């Protein structure tokens, strides 16, 4: 037997063995079963629970022989709430904790904090990635939509419907229409194969990204492996994948991005009450201008031909001789007439250009395609081997009925309603787990993006269902859910005494602040942070200097130099695939090439080196030091610096250490710089 044949047999044997080892589909997996009402468990210590959440948590603690940790002190809890809810250090004002929660939920900075969590999951970026990494100049409008949605506490089921099918939902006002259109940017900001020349493969790759994102973001399920074969572990047959692919292939994506290979998404969606009318007028004007330009070119060509005849006859059209043969005079007169005609056409074109109507504002959005596709099932995922077409539809494993999809409908509206249904056992559980994770540092399900067979089982399944059911009963309100969790005794605990106790929520686990929050906190302390909503993006501004087909990262140095020293919240900084800013990359910001429900929490030497050597960090330390100059008394100034930085009073040892540093020649900016590098500044306890 030759070596090649032996290798093939071994590979086949291993693959076949893996297939045999795969477990049969489990239709009774916990996440596929309906969400059910839960009875409160009995607990011994009825004095501790403040909410239903506490009673479920305490029952598990007591069963394992643990007791809750003492409550955190007011300063520590205040700092925790500020960073968890708005992502900024607390101000000097002190209010009662329940009032503080309401104040922070009502803050415009709440949306900036919680939209960033969602943008991780929505794989938000301002470029397409892949081999032709083209700029998404309008992506920031989806970012700002998400901020507004969280600030307004848009019910999460409505939030889902708007992002998948906002263009298909009736709107009562032009403003509501625009919001719903911008919401569908969710389907536009993902990766694109804009260098792909084959249209079918381009559409299938786009559909694959949308299936992956939609299923992971809202259902915490991986469905895109069913592109080539039935899912090996979860009940997702290949037919379901292609049923979803048909929905997304029956949709038109208006993104304002194009290459010489792909121009399907070159248009953008007109916004505003008269946006469509203005866009139509602009296109009509462009057509008339193009027709006039064509006529001008014809006249110019005829004029140039006339000139060429004179040159061949030895007559210089620029310096006409005083005397010339009589036979040439008619040609000279004809050239004069043609010169005048050219000048007249130039004037007409200039006047026409001045009458161009103002273009409407535009955004990334979706609309129904002019072709509706039942995608064929493709043998082993090979688009060149299509089999029978599969009717457009959703995942068959879930006990939710999908409304019929008409022949002239993509099915996005039906899909959105199917996902956002109260009968869908995954949707509410998934978002409740995501919110719990962000507030508590660890999810009730440790795999927030995978509720399937290979994902983790819930540590407190009864609590997860209780919160999911009450979340839906309370209008799918994310702010209600945050209020419910933060008012609980379990959230307000101090530090855990043991790791096992921490796993049972018998105490608080330290939580590392994210890259954006560390940066924003520095800007806030320095007093340089612009605390306002930013309309626009560096990407959009730089793109104005480049033609649409030239907006490729790195091409002629386009977008090679993105500034991160802007004095705005980090959510407003550019997010480019394959080109993160140093601080975002160093401190584990979400990779926009993936759906990221839980960021990496790694600590590496490069983080300390960046904080130590970054000009940006040193500038914020210097500005912060200047803000404290009003305190002429050294001890008062040191206490002010310490409290602003950590929101607690310094101990006598800490105060003495700072005094010694200043007395030994350390400058105030250097002291502030050192404190910004400390673990306590970067960690939430």
Order of alpha helices (4+ residues) and beta strands (2+ residues): alpha-alpha-alpha-alpha-alpha-alpha-alpha-alpha-alpha-alpha-beta-beta-alpha-alpha-beta-beta-beta-beta-alpha-alpha-alpha-alpha-alpha-beta-alpha-alpha-alpha-alpha-alpha-alpha-alpha-alpha-alpha-beta
